[in-house]
Amino acid sequence: MSLTKQLILMLKMSFLLASHVVPVMARRSFLLVSTSSAATCERVHHRRISAFIFDKQRHDPSKSSSASLLKHQPLYVASKQPDTSSSSSSSSGAAYHASANQQIVARRNEINRQKRQVRQKALDKDRERNMKLRNLFHEETQHQHPSSSNVSPMFAVKVVTCPTLRSELKMNGREKRGRMFVERPSIFTSKQNYDDDNDGTSDDENEYACMSLKALKQTIHEFFRRLKKSTYILSASLPILDEDGNVLMSEEGDDASMMGTMMWSLETDEDVQNAFLQAEQFFQRHQEDNEATSMKRPTLVIHVTKDPDAPPPPPPPPYLKDMSDPLTSPTMTMLSFYAFPPDGGISDPESTADQLKRLWRPFRALGRVYVANEGINAQMSVPTNVLSNFLQCCTLTPDEGGMLSHVLGTYMENGINIDPIPIDMTEFRANPAFKNLNIRVRSQIVADGLATPLDWQSAGYDMPPLEWHQKLKEAREIQERGDDAAPLPIVLDCRNDYETQVGKFELAVPLDTDNFRDSWDVLKDRLKDVPKDAPIMTYCTGGIRCVKVNAYLTQEMGMTNVSRLAGGIISYDRTLNEQAPAEESMFKGVNYVFDGRMGRRITDDQLGTCYTCGRKTHLVSNCNNESCHRRMVQCEYCSDSFFGTCSEGCKGRVVNAGMIPKRKVEANDVVEQSEEVYTTLDAYSAGHSTPSSSLFRQIELNTAALLPSGAHMVSGSMQGSLLRLLASQTTSGRILEIGTFTGYATACFLEGAALAGELRGTQDSGSREFGPFVLSLERDRRALGIASTHLKVMSELGVGEDAAQEARKLSSGPIIDFEHDSISFSYKGIAGCELLRVNDALATVEEMASSDMKLSPFDIVFVDADKTRLMEYVDVLVKSDRLLKKGGLILVDNVLWKGLVLNANNDGFDSSDESTPKTESNEEKELLKKNRRARKLAMNMHAFNREVVNDERVEVLMMPIRDGLSLIRKR
């Protein structure tokens, strides 16, 4: 979105926030309409991408699952078969496959949507259970001295796991030994006496962990997730108590003798009910014998032990035995391969893609792999020390322990093309060919534009590299002799023009196509007068495009003497280096490759012509202007002077988006000498904005002095000014802030709320129930101690220099933790402010939205906490008008997460970056830990950004301010 559109949308949001008027669709459409809408409509009309088709059952998440959808849906559904006439075959075929790819993506998105619904349903159930337990705790506190007539509403359950499971599942401290709480239903009392007519447990009773073995296991899995991966048996015992009634646990937590009681096996629902009944009776007896006890509720100890009769885990496949650690490899090896399995190809590309991901994960391989019905096409980087293991994985037969021979194995034409020179790991990390392993399902592994697929098994003679080399040498000699009688082969370069510009075989004739799907019309034109038996030799980078070209030549054009270079240029280069190093290469220049390297230099010949200046060069690159991204041949000089862009226009875009070179101020310039020369657009924008008041700058300095590790978390001048302006434009000046930290944003909102109150003639200071008011939630007592001091100074002295001097005293004194539950201030006698300490901000927000608390709704909610639960905050705020007014704004901070959301959106993160030497220092370990956490949070942030922008209940504008700020308007 352009800056102009961002400003328009932001102004629109501010206007709607002030008036709380929901716009009609026509008005929104008018504001955002593009000047090129007619051209866009025309493109959409011609493309005619058909919608993906789901039946009614698949539309209903309760009646379908991602697994069944995956199994029963066809790969893609075309609404109209392509026109197969010769005049429109290529264009209709391209549109057909474009439609197919769109439908594959739509299908994958639908599956992911259903998975998200299932996960959300589970999260909602967990949240509901936790809220219920919280209410039960509250109910329990109303009865400090339980009696026989006052039964505790829940059980405490101590769960311990045996050492074998701990070791096998690599369980953390919490999972080794922990405590959970189980609701005690009212029907439990009636279940204490069983009679002979008992028919079992009802469906309603099955929901309680103290009534059902299945429900008990599900509850255990919620707290101890790794146990889902194992087969185990459960047993129970009563706890041992000390003299004060505290439950004692052994050091290891699994020694049954330490419990001092007998154990019961839990194999049926009746066993579970009896165990909890024993716990309740034990609790009642203990209370009768001990008037003063720390034991507040019935407690049961559950032991989780490995099932001795469980089948052993399957042995590792032979190709993984004695495999080196791929993270210790000093080099990476580039390779490529393709396969066209016969007899219908790959019947289920989706499951094949999942299988490839699973089997290749141990190798830490990176790359780009396409899977389709017709076959597999892969370009990859593999750690060199596990290369032989990877090759075995791809080639072993089922009898030998392999699992990919049905799609790879002997079907890989010419085996696997391996680059002869491995890349040093340091160099690879600095300029990675691939950043992740992406395996994607497509309608074709190479987009050919053909309306009807051909028989890829019938594609002419597969000529070995050395034979190819000899044929070209002989042809060159014939040409040099000028022997017109001897026939010369027609050597066709099947690659695109940008590839042939920087390197090709001698005698080769390039097709000069922009895209591979344009090849067919060129072939018809070039070979229309060529005899059907004329010798035709074709080549490409790795050989896969030659298969399709030769199949077309033989099956569609009737050529009878067609051959192709086995394994393409990559195989030729490797074979010549290994088997005939003294021979002169017949390929000259650079072999363009489809990875981050962009090309492998085979000879020193410079065949390309610089796109910018016309010099000879061998370099290929993409324009650095992301909106252009033109693939071009450009010399080193122009690449430097144009900042890697293709033109002055693109250079300007790149420069304006980043650093602007300092302009020398000449004597005759109109600019006065006292005026500052800015070096970045951010600095220029800050220099031409109203500066923040002195107190805000002091808050930043205090934060850096007192909490240096969190200094970067302060909103800062630009974002703080925006928050103040937004608050000042609200109708009531009511703000809810989630995440106070040291009070910078809180102070900005408070000043803006006071401005809103002044504009509306407010006489009394606002509170929870009425008027301008800022409510800020925080759980960190230390941060709250700093924030409360800042806001106290602001309420007494304002935001000027006097306030800054008073706040400066805080930086030299000790930090006093916040000891209150809440504290309130008033600014200018207009805007009220309350700092509230909470343990779980989301639970507090949910309680505000659902309870009868005296609280008027807010105009703005600022979320700067709980980065993993942002969508849950949005959901609560959108559902309830008690907390956020219709038309109100939700502001979410850090939505760009240090720029890492780009990696999350594109190819993900480079798994090889996590490799570190075994002798890494503590500093290196800490840095690696921070990097992993940053990546995980970036993935969470990207998932939130993607989900909220598709939520029809809200309207979103993401602003690239500081670390990213999303303005989310509630419709």
C-alpha positions, 0 to 999 in steps of 0.5 A: 500500500502506498503512503498516500493510501495509508494516510487516506485510510488512517484519516478515515479511521480517525474520522470514524473513531470520532463520530462512530459512524460505520461507513457504507461499502460504496464510500470505502470503495471510493476511497480505496479505488485504484486508477488502474481498476479498468485494466485490472478488471480486464486482466481478471476477466481474461484470466478466469480463475475458477473457484474451488468447489466444496460440497455442503459436507465439506463446508461444515467443519463438524462433518469434515476433517482435513484428513478426509478432505485431503483424501477425497478431494481431487487435486484440482477442479477445472471449471472449463477444459482448455481449448486444445486447438493449435492456435490457442493451445499454449495460452489456454494451457497456461490459463488452465494450469494457472487456475489449477494452481490457484485451486490447489492453494485454495484447497490447502488454505481450506485445510489449514482453515479447518485445522485452525478451527479445530485448534481454536475449538480446543483452545476455547475448551481449555479456556472455558475449563480454566475459567471454571477452575478459577471460579471454583478457586474463588468459591473455595475461598468463601469457605475457609473451614470446610466441613463434612457438609461443605465439600471442596469443589475440586480435586488436586492431582499430583502427577509423576512420571517414571525415569524411563519416560522422562528420558525417552520423551526428554521431558522438562522439569514441569512435565516430570512432576507437576500438579493439576486440578480436576473439577468435582461434579455434584454427581460424584456423591451419588456415584460413591455407592455402586449397586449391581444395576449400574450400567456404566458412566453416562456421556455427561459424566464422561466429561469429568476427569474423576469419572472417566479414564478417557477424560483423565488421560485427556486432562493429563495430556493438556498439562503433560503434552509429551505423554501423547507420544508414548504408551503408558499405564496409570496407577494411583495412590494416596499422598503422604502428608507432613505434620502440617498437612503438606503433601510430600514428594520424593526427590525423583518423584517416582518411588512408590515406597516413598508414598507410603500407601498402596497403589491402584491400577487405573484401567477402567472408569470404575477404577478412576472413580474409586481412586478419587473416592478414596482420595475424598474419604482420606481428606475427610478423615484427615480433616476430622483428625486435624483441625488446623491443616494445610490440606485444602482439598482432596489430593490424589497421586497419579503415577505414569509409567512406561507400559512394559508390554508396549511394542518397541519403537521401529528401528531407524532406516538403514540410511540413518544408521551411523549418520554424522550430525549434519549440523557439524558439516563444514560444507554444503553441496548443491544438487538437483534431480527430477523424476517422471514416474510412469503409469499415471505418475504420482497419484497423491501429490499432497501425501507425497510432499508430506512424506518427503518433508518427514523423510528429509528432515533428519538431513537438515537439507534446504531447497525448493521442491515441486511435487505434481501428478506428473513427477518431482522437480528438486533443487537442494542444498545438503550438508556434505557430511550426510550426502551419501545418506541422503542419496541412499534415502532417495534411491534404496528399494523397499527391500533395502529399507527405502521408502521413496523408490515409487516416486524417485529411485530409478525414475530419476533421470540420470540420477542426482546432479551433484555440483562438483565443488561444495560450498564452505559453510561460512560462505553459504550462511553469508549468501545462502542458496536456500533459506529453508526446505520448501516442498510445494504441490503444483499442477506441474513441476515445470510450467509448460503451458501445454493444454494436454500432457504428453508422454514424458517417457517418450522423449528421444535419446538421452545422450551421455555428457561425454558423447555430447561433448564429442559430438559438439567437437566434431560439429565444430571441426566440420564448421571450421573446415567449411564442409557443407556436405557433412550435416551439422546437428541443430543444437537448441538451447531450451532455456530462457533468454536471460540464461542464454545471455551469460552462457551457452554451448558452442554452435547452440541456437537459443530459443530466446523465450521469456518463459518456458511455456513460450517455447512451442510456437518458437519451435514450430516457427524455427523447425517448420522447414526442417526435415523430420529426420534432421539431427536435433540436440537439445539441452537445458540447465538440469535436463527436465525442460529437455524432456518436455521439449523432446517429447513435444518434438517427437509426439507433436511435430513428428521429429525422429532423430532427437536427443538431449543432454543427459542431466543438462549443463550441471551433469556435463560440467561435473562429468567433464571435471571428473572424467576428462579434466584436460578437455576444453569445455564446449560450454562457455560462460556461466550456467544460470542456476535457480537458487541464491547463487544465480549462476555457476561460472564454468569458463571466464568468457563474458557473453552477456551484455549489461542491461544498463550500460552495454558492457560485456559481463557474466553477472545475473541479478534481480532488481533490488526494487521489490516492486520491479524485481526484474531479472537482468544481466548487469555488470559490477560497475552498474550494480554498484552505481545503481544500488543493484537496480535496473534503472534510475526510477528503481534506484530512486525507490530503493534510495528513498526507502532506505538511506539517502546520501548526504547532499553537500551544501554549496555556498549558493544554496538557498538552504541556510547553513543552520539547517540540519542535513538529514541522512534518513527519512525517519530522521527527516520525519522526526525533524519536521514533527512537533517534538515531544515534551521533556517528560517523555524524553526523561522516561526514555532515559530512566528506562535505559538506566533502570531496565537497560534490557528493555529500553527498546520496548519504549514506544518512542517519540514518533509512535508516542505522538501518534498514540496521543493524537489518536486518543485526542480524537476520540469521543470520550477519551477512554483508553485501555492499555494492556502492557504498561511497562515504564509508562511512556505510552500510558502518559501519551494516552493520558495527555491525549485523553485530557485533550479530548476532555478539554475539547468536550468541556469535561468538568470532572476527572474521568473514572472507570464509569465515565469521562476521559480515563486510561486503565493500564494493566501490567504484571511486572511489579518492578516496571509498575514501580517505575511507571507509577512514579512517572505518572505521579510526577505527570499528575502533579507537575505536567509534562514540561521541564519541571516534571522532567527534572523531578523524574530524573531523580528516579534514575539515581535511586533504587527501584521500589517494586509496586506493592499495591493491587492498583493506584489511581491518578488524575491529570489536569483534573480532567483525565483519570488514570489507573494502573492495575496489577494483574497475573493474566491480562487476557483473563482479566480482559475476559472477565471485564467483558463478561462480568457485571463490573461497573465499567463504561466501554473504551474508545481505544484498546492498546495491546502491547503484551502477550504476543502469542495470544494477540488474536484472542485479545482481538476476539474478546474485544470484537465480540463484546461491546461492553469493553470496546465501542463499535467503531473503536480502535484496537492498536497492536504493537510490534507487528513487524517484529524486527523485520523477521515477519518477512522471513516468516511470510516468504521462505521461513527461516534458515534451519542451518543458522541454528547450527553452532559448534559443540564448544560454543560459549555461554554468550553464543548459547544465549544469543542462539536462544534469543534468535530462536525465540525471536524466530518463534515470535516472528512466526506467531506475529505473522500468523496473527497478521494474516488472520486478523486482516482476513477477519471480516469483523474488523478493518486493518491498517498496518503502519511501518512505524518503529517496529510496526503498529496495526490499527484495527477498527471494529466494524 
